[in-house]
Amino acid sequence: MSVNFKDKLELTSILLVAIVTNLIIGRVLNSPMVTFIIILISLLIQAGLVTSLRNKLDDRSSSYKNFGLYFISLILILPTGIMGIFTPLKMNIPVTGAMLTWLTINRRILILIGVIVYLAALFFLSTALHDAFRKNSGKSLFKEWLKLIFELFELVIGTFLIIFVMAGIARVFNGGLSLTLINAGIMVLVNYYQMRICLKIFGLSDVKQKVHNNWHVILTLGSCWLIVCGIQSTLKPLVTARNNDKIVVHRGVIDGNGEYNRISSLNKNGGKGYPFIEMDIQETKDHQFICQHDDTIDIQGKLQLVNSLTLKQIQKHKQTDLFGDYLKKAGKLRQKLIVELKATNISSKNMGFAFVKQFGKQMAQQHNMVHSIDYQYLMQIKSLQPRIKVGLVTMLNVFDITKLKPDFYTVQRVTMNDYLIAQCQSVGRPVFSWTNNSVMAMKTAKLLGVQGQVTDRASLLKHVDINQKKDAWLLILNKVWDYA
């Protein structure tokens, strides 16, 4: 066997391992250990193959050091979506209810810290790659760092562009192309593109160029495409589309026809046939519950947390409705509610108990539900009033939330994908998505099979239906989140 043929074989093997990983990892829903083992094995194999290619360029370098460096590099590159690993990885990280609540409340500062730490890690990686393979490049360590960031940015943007183009093709053909054919094409093309960028990052562009042959590439990609098509055609879709999802009126307002979380808006929109009106409440310092979304209130030019103020202090500066009055009015209108218990870092530890003691019996009689980012409050309510259905609100769409025990999930729509929905529904719990205000968002949620949608435009959602063939391009577009 010629060296050239061996190189081609190893490059093809890298692509095949990526595609196989991508295929398998997206089907393992509720087995974190299996997911982590698949990821580990895939990374070890890829690091070994890349090390073998490196040794052909420089047989004097240490195989063990190269292997370790490439393995760490692959781990650090995972957030860019290589091999479709990152979504299943982050969705299988175990988390307690208390931890998830704290992470959600403090998400903004934690995301900022995470970005800074990740950029620092990339600096050390770029330094290690420079010292190992690019000492004679003439570039400073800072420029090497910027180059690595640019290459990772190139990897992400290129991946997204492939998906956007494929979604555009599907839309142009108006459902005339097989969804399986397009999804297989995305998987093959994305993994091939990502492989090329990773080889550039690892300083192996010379190998890629030496063995590059258009016919070899076309034959390899075409063969992979057909094989993946054949495999995917035998698999059931992760999710089942539905047109009969429940409409949830966000904060009690439709198309801006009133003030959020006010009884006046409930009078306009309650009892009009919508399954649920969703509204927000905050607990005051003296354990009263007011209809309020924002955590803070402007008191003489200073923003203060609702939890730190008494009801009397709040009423001096802001008009607000008491939740007890809102609940009574909803009962008269025969309008079911989904009540969101808002939580902050200084919220009472026993807010759930306080809520259910004041309103639990009436909430259960009216068949209302409660959802919150605070898992502890939901369990407090459930322990005293099991008839009330409670839902976990997600803002990050990260971590394995299926091991927690709410009755349903209310998930943030932006990064919602078929893996997340299938994972939640596989444990028998309904999924609502929030906040869907465009036709595109509404149709995507229906295609993903959610049981309900929280929206500011309930009158629009009432008239939105999906055609699974013609609207399939939206599912293809949603594939972006399989690689993010």
C-alpha positions in Angstrom: 0.0 0.0 0.0 1.4 3.4 -0.9 1.7 6.1 1.7 -0.8 8.2 -0.3 -3.4 5.4 -0.1 -2.9 5.0 3.6 -3.4 8.7 4.1 -6.6 8.6 2.1 -7.8 5.6 4.2 -7.1 7.4 7.4 -8.8 10.6 6.3 -11.8 8.6 5.2 -11.8 6.8 8.6 -11.9 10.2 10.4 -14.9 11.1 8.4 -16.6 7.7 8.9 -16.0 7.9 12.7 -17.6 11.4 12.8 -20.6 10.3 10.8 -21.2 7.1 12.8 -20.8 9.1 16.1 -23.3 11.7 14.7 -25.8 8.9 13.8 -25.6 7.1 17.1 -25.3 9.9 19.6 -28.5 11.6 18.4 -30.6 8.5 19.1 -29.4 7.8 22.7 -32.0 9.8 24.8 -31.9 8.8 28.4 -28.7 6.9 29.0 -26.0 9.4 30.1 -23.4 6.7 30.8 -23.8 5.3 27.3 -23.7 8.8 25.8 -20.5 9.6 27.6 -18.9 6.3 26.6 -19.7 6.8 23.0 -18.2 10.3 23.1 -15.1 9.1 24.8 -14.5 6.2 22.4 -15.1 8.5 19.4 -12.6 11.1 20.7 -10.0 8.5 21.4 -10.3 7.0 17.9 -10.2 10.4 16.3 -7.2 11.5 18.3 -5.4 8.3 17.3 -6.1 8.7 13.6 -5.0 12.4 13.6 -1.8 11.4 15.5 -1.1 8.8 12.9 -1.4 11.5 10.2 0.9 13.8 12.2 3.6 11.1 12.5 3.8 10.8 8.8 4.7 14.5 8.6 7.2 14.4 11.5 8.3 10.9 12.6 10.6 12.5 15.2 7.7 13.9 17.3 6.4 12.1 20.3 3.3 10.0 19.5 2.1 10.1 23.1 2.4 13.9 23.4 0.7 14.4 20.0 -2.1 12.0 21.0 -2.7 13.8 24.3 -2.6 17.2 22.7 -5.1 16.2 19.9 -7.4 14.5 22.5 -7.5 17.7 24.6 -7.9 19.8 21.4 -11.0 17.8 20.4 -12.5 18.2 23.8 -12.1 21.9 23.7 -13.5 22.1 20.2 -16.7 20.2 21.1 -18.7 23.4 21.8 -18.4 24.3 18.1 -20.6 21.3 17.3 -18.2 18.7 15.8 -19.8 15.3 15.1 -23.1 16.5 16.6 -21.8 15.6 20.0 -22.3 18.8 22.0 -26.1 18.8 22.2 -26.4 15.2 23.5 -23.5 15.8 25.8 -24.9 18.9 27.5 -28.4 17.4 27.6 -27.1 14.4 29.5 -25.2 16.2 32.2 -26.8 15.3 35.6 -28.2 18.2 37.7 -30.1 18.5 40.9 -33.2 20.7 41.1 -31.5 23.2 43.4 -28.4 23.4 41.2 -30.5 24.0 38.1 -32.5 26.8 39.8 -29.2 28.5 40.9 -27.7 28.2 37.5 -30.8 29.6 35.8 -31.1 32.6 38.1 -27.4 33.5 37.7 -27.2 32.5 34.1 -26.1 35.8 32.7 -23.0 36.2 34.8 -22.2 32.5 34.5 -22.4 32.6 30.7 -20.0 35.6 30.8 -17.6 33.8 33.1 -17.9 30.7 30.9 -17.0 32.6 27.7 -13.9 34.2 29.5 -12.7 30.8 30.8 -13.3 29.2 27.3 -11.3 31.9 25.6 -8.5 31.5 28.1 -8.5 27.7 27.5 -8.3 28.4 23.7 -5.2 30.6 24.4 -3.4 27.8 26.2 -4.5 25.4 23.4 -3.2 27.7 20.6 0.1 28.1 22.6 0.5 24.3 22.9 -0.3 23.8 19.2 2.2 26.5 18.3 4.9 25.0 20.4 4.3 21.5 19.1 3.8 22.1 15.4 4.2 25.8 14.4 7.3 27.1 16.0 8.6 28.4 12.7 5.4 30.2 11.7 6.8 33.6 12.8 3.5 34.5 14.4 3.2 35.7 18.0 1.2 33.7 20.5 -1.5 36.4 20.5 -1.9 36.1 16.7 -2.0 32.3 17.0 -4.8 32.6 19.5 -6.8 35.0 17.2 -6.1 32.6 14.4 -7.6 29.7 16.4 -10.6 31.7 17.3 -11.2 32.7 13.7 -10.9 29.0 12.6 -13.4 27.9 15.2 -15.7 30.8 14.1 -15.2 29.6 10.5 -16.2 26.1 11.6 -19.4 27.2 13.2 -20.5 29.6 10.4 -19.7 27.1 7.7 -21.8 24.4 9.5 -24.7 26.8 9.8 -24.4 27.8 6.2 -24.6 24.2 5.0 -27.8 23.7 7.0 -29.3 27.0 5.8 -28.5 26.2 2.2 -30.1 22.7 2.5 -33.1 24.2 4.2 -33.4 26.7 1.4 -33.2 23.9 -1.2 -36.0 22.1 0.6 -38.1 25.2 0.7 -37.6 25.9 -3.0 -38.7 22.3 -3.9 -41.7 22.9 -1.6 -41.7 19.5 0.0 -40.8 17.7 -3.2 -37.5 16.3 -1.8 -37.2 13.5 0.7 -36.5 14.8 4.2 -34.3 11.7 4.8 -32.2 12.6 1.7 -31.7 16.1 2.9 -30.9 15.2 6.5 -28.4 12.6 5.3 -26.8 15.2 3.1 -26.5 17.6 6.0 -24.8 14.9 8.2 -22.3 14.0 5.6 -21.4 17.5 4.3 -21.2 19.0 7.8 -18.9 16.3 9.1 -16.7 16.5 6.0 -16.5 20.3 6.3 -15.8 20.1 10.0 -13.0 17.5 9.4 -11.3 19.9 6.9 -11.3 22.8 9.4 -10.1 20.6 12.2 -7.2 19.3 10.1 -6.3 22.9 9.4 -6.4 23.7 13.1 -4.2 20.7 13.9 -1.6 21.8 11.3 -2.4 19.0 8.9 -3.4 20.9 5.9 -0.4 19.5 4.0 -1.7 16.0 4.4 -5.2 17.0 3.2 -3.7 18.8 0.1 -1.3 16.0 -0.7 -4.1 13.3 -0.9 -6.8 15.6 -2.2 -8.5 14.3 -5.3 -11.9 15.6 -6.4 -13.1 12.2 -7.6 -12.0 10.5 -4.4 -13.9 13.2 -2.4 -17.0 12.9 -4.6 -17.0 9.1 -4.4 -16.5 9.1 -0.6 -19.2 11.7 0.1 -21.6 10.1 -2.3 -21.1 6.6 -0.8 -21.5 8.0 2.7 -24.7 9.9 1.7 -26.3 6.7 0.3 -25.4 4.6 3.3 -26.6 7.3 5.8 -29.9 7.6 3.7 -30.4 3.9 4.0 -29.8 3.8 7.7 -32.0 6.9 8.4 -34.9 5.5 6.3 -35.1 2.6 8.8 -35.3 4.8 11.9 -38.4 6.3 13.3 -38.4 10.1 13.7 -37.5 11.3 17.2 -40.6 13.5 17.3 -44.2 13.4 16.0 -45.7 16.6 14.6 -49.0 17.8 16.0 -51.5 20.5 15.0 -53.6 20.2 18.1 -51.3 21.8 20.6 -52.7 23.9 23.4 -52.6 27.7 23.0 -51.4 29.5 26.2 -52.0 33.3 26.3 -48.7 34.8 27.6 -49.1 37.1 30.6 -52.8 37.3 29.9 -52.5 39.6 26.8 -53.2 39.0 23.1 -51.6 41.3 20.5 -50.9 44.0 23.1 -54.6 44.5 23.9 -53.9 45.2 27.6 -51.4 45.4 30.4 -49.5 42.3 31.3 -50.6 40.4 34.4 -53.6 42.6 35.1 -57.2 41.7 35.9 -58.4 44.2 33.3 -56.6 42.1 30.6 -58.0 38.9 32.1 -61.5 40.3 31.7 -60.8 40.9 28.0 -59.1 37.6 27.1 -60.4 35.1 29.7 -63.3 32.8 29.0 -62.7 33.1 25.2 -61.9 29.5 24.6 -58.2 29.5 25.1 -57.0 26.5 27.1 -54.8 28.5 29.4 -53.8 32.0 30.4 -50.2 32.2 31.7 -49.4 34.9 34.2 -46.6 35.8 36.6 -46.6 36.4 40.4 -44.0 37.6 42.8 -43.9 37.2 46.6 -43.4 40.3 48.7 -41.3 40.6 51.8 -44.5 40.1 54.0 -45.5 37.0 52.0 -48.2 38.5 49.8 -48.5 37.5 46.2 -48.8 40.2 43.5 -49.3 39.9 39.8 -45.9 41.0 38.5 -43.3 39.7 36.0 -40.2 41.8 36.6 -38.1 41.1 39.7 -37.7 44.8 40.4 -39.8 47.9 41.0 -38.7 51.5 40.5 -38.8 53.2 43.9 -37.9 56.8 43.5 -35.4 56.1 40.7 -33.9 53.0 42.3 -34.7 49.5 41.2 -35.5 47.3 44.2 -36.3 43.6 44.3 -40.0 42.8 44.9 -38.9 40.2 47.4 -37.3 42.9 49.5 -40.4 45.2 49.7 -43.7 44.9 51.6 -47.0 45.0 49.8 -47.7 48.4 51.4 -44.4 49.8 50.1 -45.1 48.5 46.6 -48.6 49.9 46.4 -47.3 53.4 47.3 -45.3 53.4 44.0 -47.0 51.0 41.6 -50.5 49.9 40.7 -50.6 46.1 40.9 -53.3 43.4 41.3 -53.3 40.8 44.1 -53.1 37.3 42.9 -56.0 36.3 45.1 -58.2 38.7 43.2 -56.9 37.5 39.9 -57.6 33.9 40.8 -61.1 34.6 41.8 -61.8 36.5 38.6 -60.4 33.6 36.6 -62.7 31.2 38.4 -65.7 33.3 37.6 -64.7 33.3 33.9 -64.0 29.6 34.0 -60.5 30.3 32.7 -57.7 27.9 33.5 -54.4 29.5 34.5 -50.7 28.5 34.3 -49.2 30.5 37.1 -45.4 31.2 37.1 -43.8 31.6 40.5 -40.9 34.0 39.9 -37.7 33.4 41.8 -34.6 35.4 42.6 -31.5 34.9 44.8 -33.3 36.4 47.8 -36.7 34.7 47.3 -38.2 33.0 50.4 -37.0 29.4 50.7 -40.6 28.4 51.5 -42.4 30.3 48.8 -44.0 27.1 47.4 -45.4 26.2 50.8 -46.7 29.8 51.4 -48.4 29.8 47.9 -50.1 26.4 48.3 -51.3 27.2 51.8 -53.0 30.4 50.6 -54.3 29.2 47.2 -53.8 25.5 46.9 -57.4 24.4 47.3 -58.8 27.0 44.9 -56.0 26.3 42.4 -56.8 22.5 42.4 -60.6 23.1 42.1 -60.1 25.3 39.1 -57.6 22.8 37.5 -54.9 25.5 37.3 -51.2 24.6 36.9 -48.0 26.2 38.2 -44.6 26.4 36.6 -41.3 28.0 37.7 -37.6 27.9 37.2 -37.4 27.0 40.9 -37.7 23.2 41.2 -37.9 23.3 45.0 -41.0 25.5 45.0 -42.7 23.0 42.6 -42.0 20.1 44.9 -43.3 22.0 47.9 -46.5 22.6 46.1 -46.8 19.0 45.0 -46.1 17.7 48.5 -49.1 19.6 50.0 -51.4 19.6 47.0 -50.7 16.7 44.6 -53.6 17.5 42.4 -51.9 20.7 41.1 -49.8 20.0 38.0 -46.4 21.6 38.2 -44.0 22.4 35.4 -40.3 23.2 35.2 -39.4 26.3 33.2 -36.1 26.1 31.3 -34.1 29.1 30.0 -30.8 27.3 29.2 -31.9 24.0 27.6 -28.9 22.4 29.1 -28.5 19.4 31.5 -30.6 16.2 31.9 -33.9 17.5 33.3 -35.6 14.2 32.7 -34.4 12.9 36.1 -36.3 15.6 37.9 -40.0 15.0 38.6 -42.3 17.8 37.4 -45.5 17.0 35.6 -44.5 19.0 32.5 -41.8 21.2 31.0 -42.0 24.7 29.7 -38.8 25.1 27.5 -37.2 28.1 25.9 -37.9 28.0 22.2 -34.8 29.5 20.6 -32.5 26.4 21.2 -35.3 23.9 21.3 -34.6 20.9 19.0 -35.9 17.3 18.4 -33.4 15.7 20.8 -34.6 17.9 23.7 -38.3 17.3 22.9 -37.9 13.5 22.4 -35.9 13.3 25.6 -38.6 15.0 27.7 -41.5 13.2 26.1 -39.7 9.8 26.4 -40.4 10.0 30.2 -44.1 10.7 29.6 -44.2 14.4 30.3 -45.7 17.1 28.1 -43.7 19.9 26.7 -44.8 23.5 26.3 -42.5 26.0 24.5 -42.2 29.8 25.1 -42.5 32.4 23.7 -43.6 31.8 20.1 -44.7 35.0 18.4 -43.8 34.4 14.7 -45.4 32.0 12.3 -42.0 30.3 11.8 -41.6 29.7 15.5 -45.2 28.4 15.8 -44.8 26.0 12.9 -41.4 24.8 14.1 -42.9 24.0 17.6 -45.8 22.1 16.0 -43.4 20.1 13.8 -41.3 19.3 16.9 -44.5 18.0 18.5 -44.9 20.2 21.6 -48.1 19.9 23.5 -48.6 23.6 24.0 -47.2 27.0 23.0 -47.0 30.1 25.1 -47.6 33.2 22.9 -48.3 36.9 22.8 -50.2 36.3 19.6 -52.9 33.7 20.5 -55.3 34.9 17.8 -52.6 34.3 15.1 -51.6 30.9 16.6 -55.2 29.8 16.4 -55.1 29.9 12.6 -51.6 28.4 12.1 -51.5 24.8 10.8 -48.6 22.8 9.4 -48.2 20.8 6.2 -45.5 18.3 7.1 -44.1 18.1 3.6 -44.2 21.8 2.7 -43.0 22.9 6.1 -40.3 20.3 6.5 -37.7 23.0 5.7 -38.3 24.4 9.1 -37.2 21.1 10.7 -34.1 21.1 8.5 -33.3 24.7 9.6 -33.8 23.6 13.2 -30.9 21.1 12.7 -28.6 24.1 13.5 -29.2 23.2 17.2 -28.0 19.7 16.6 -24.5 21.2 16.1 -24.6 24.0 18.7 
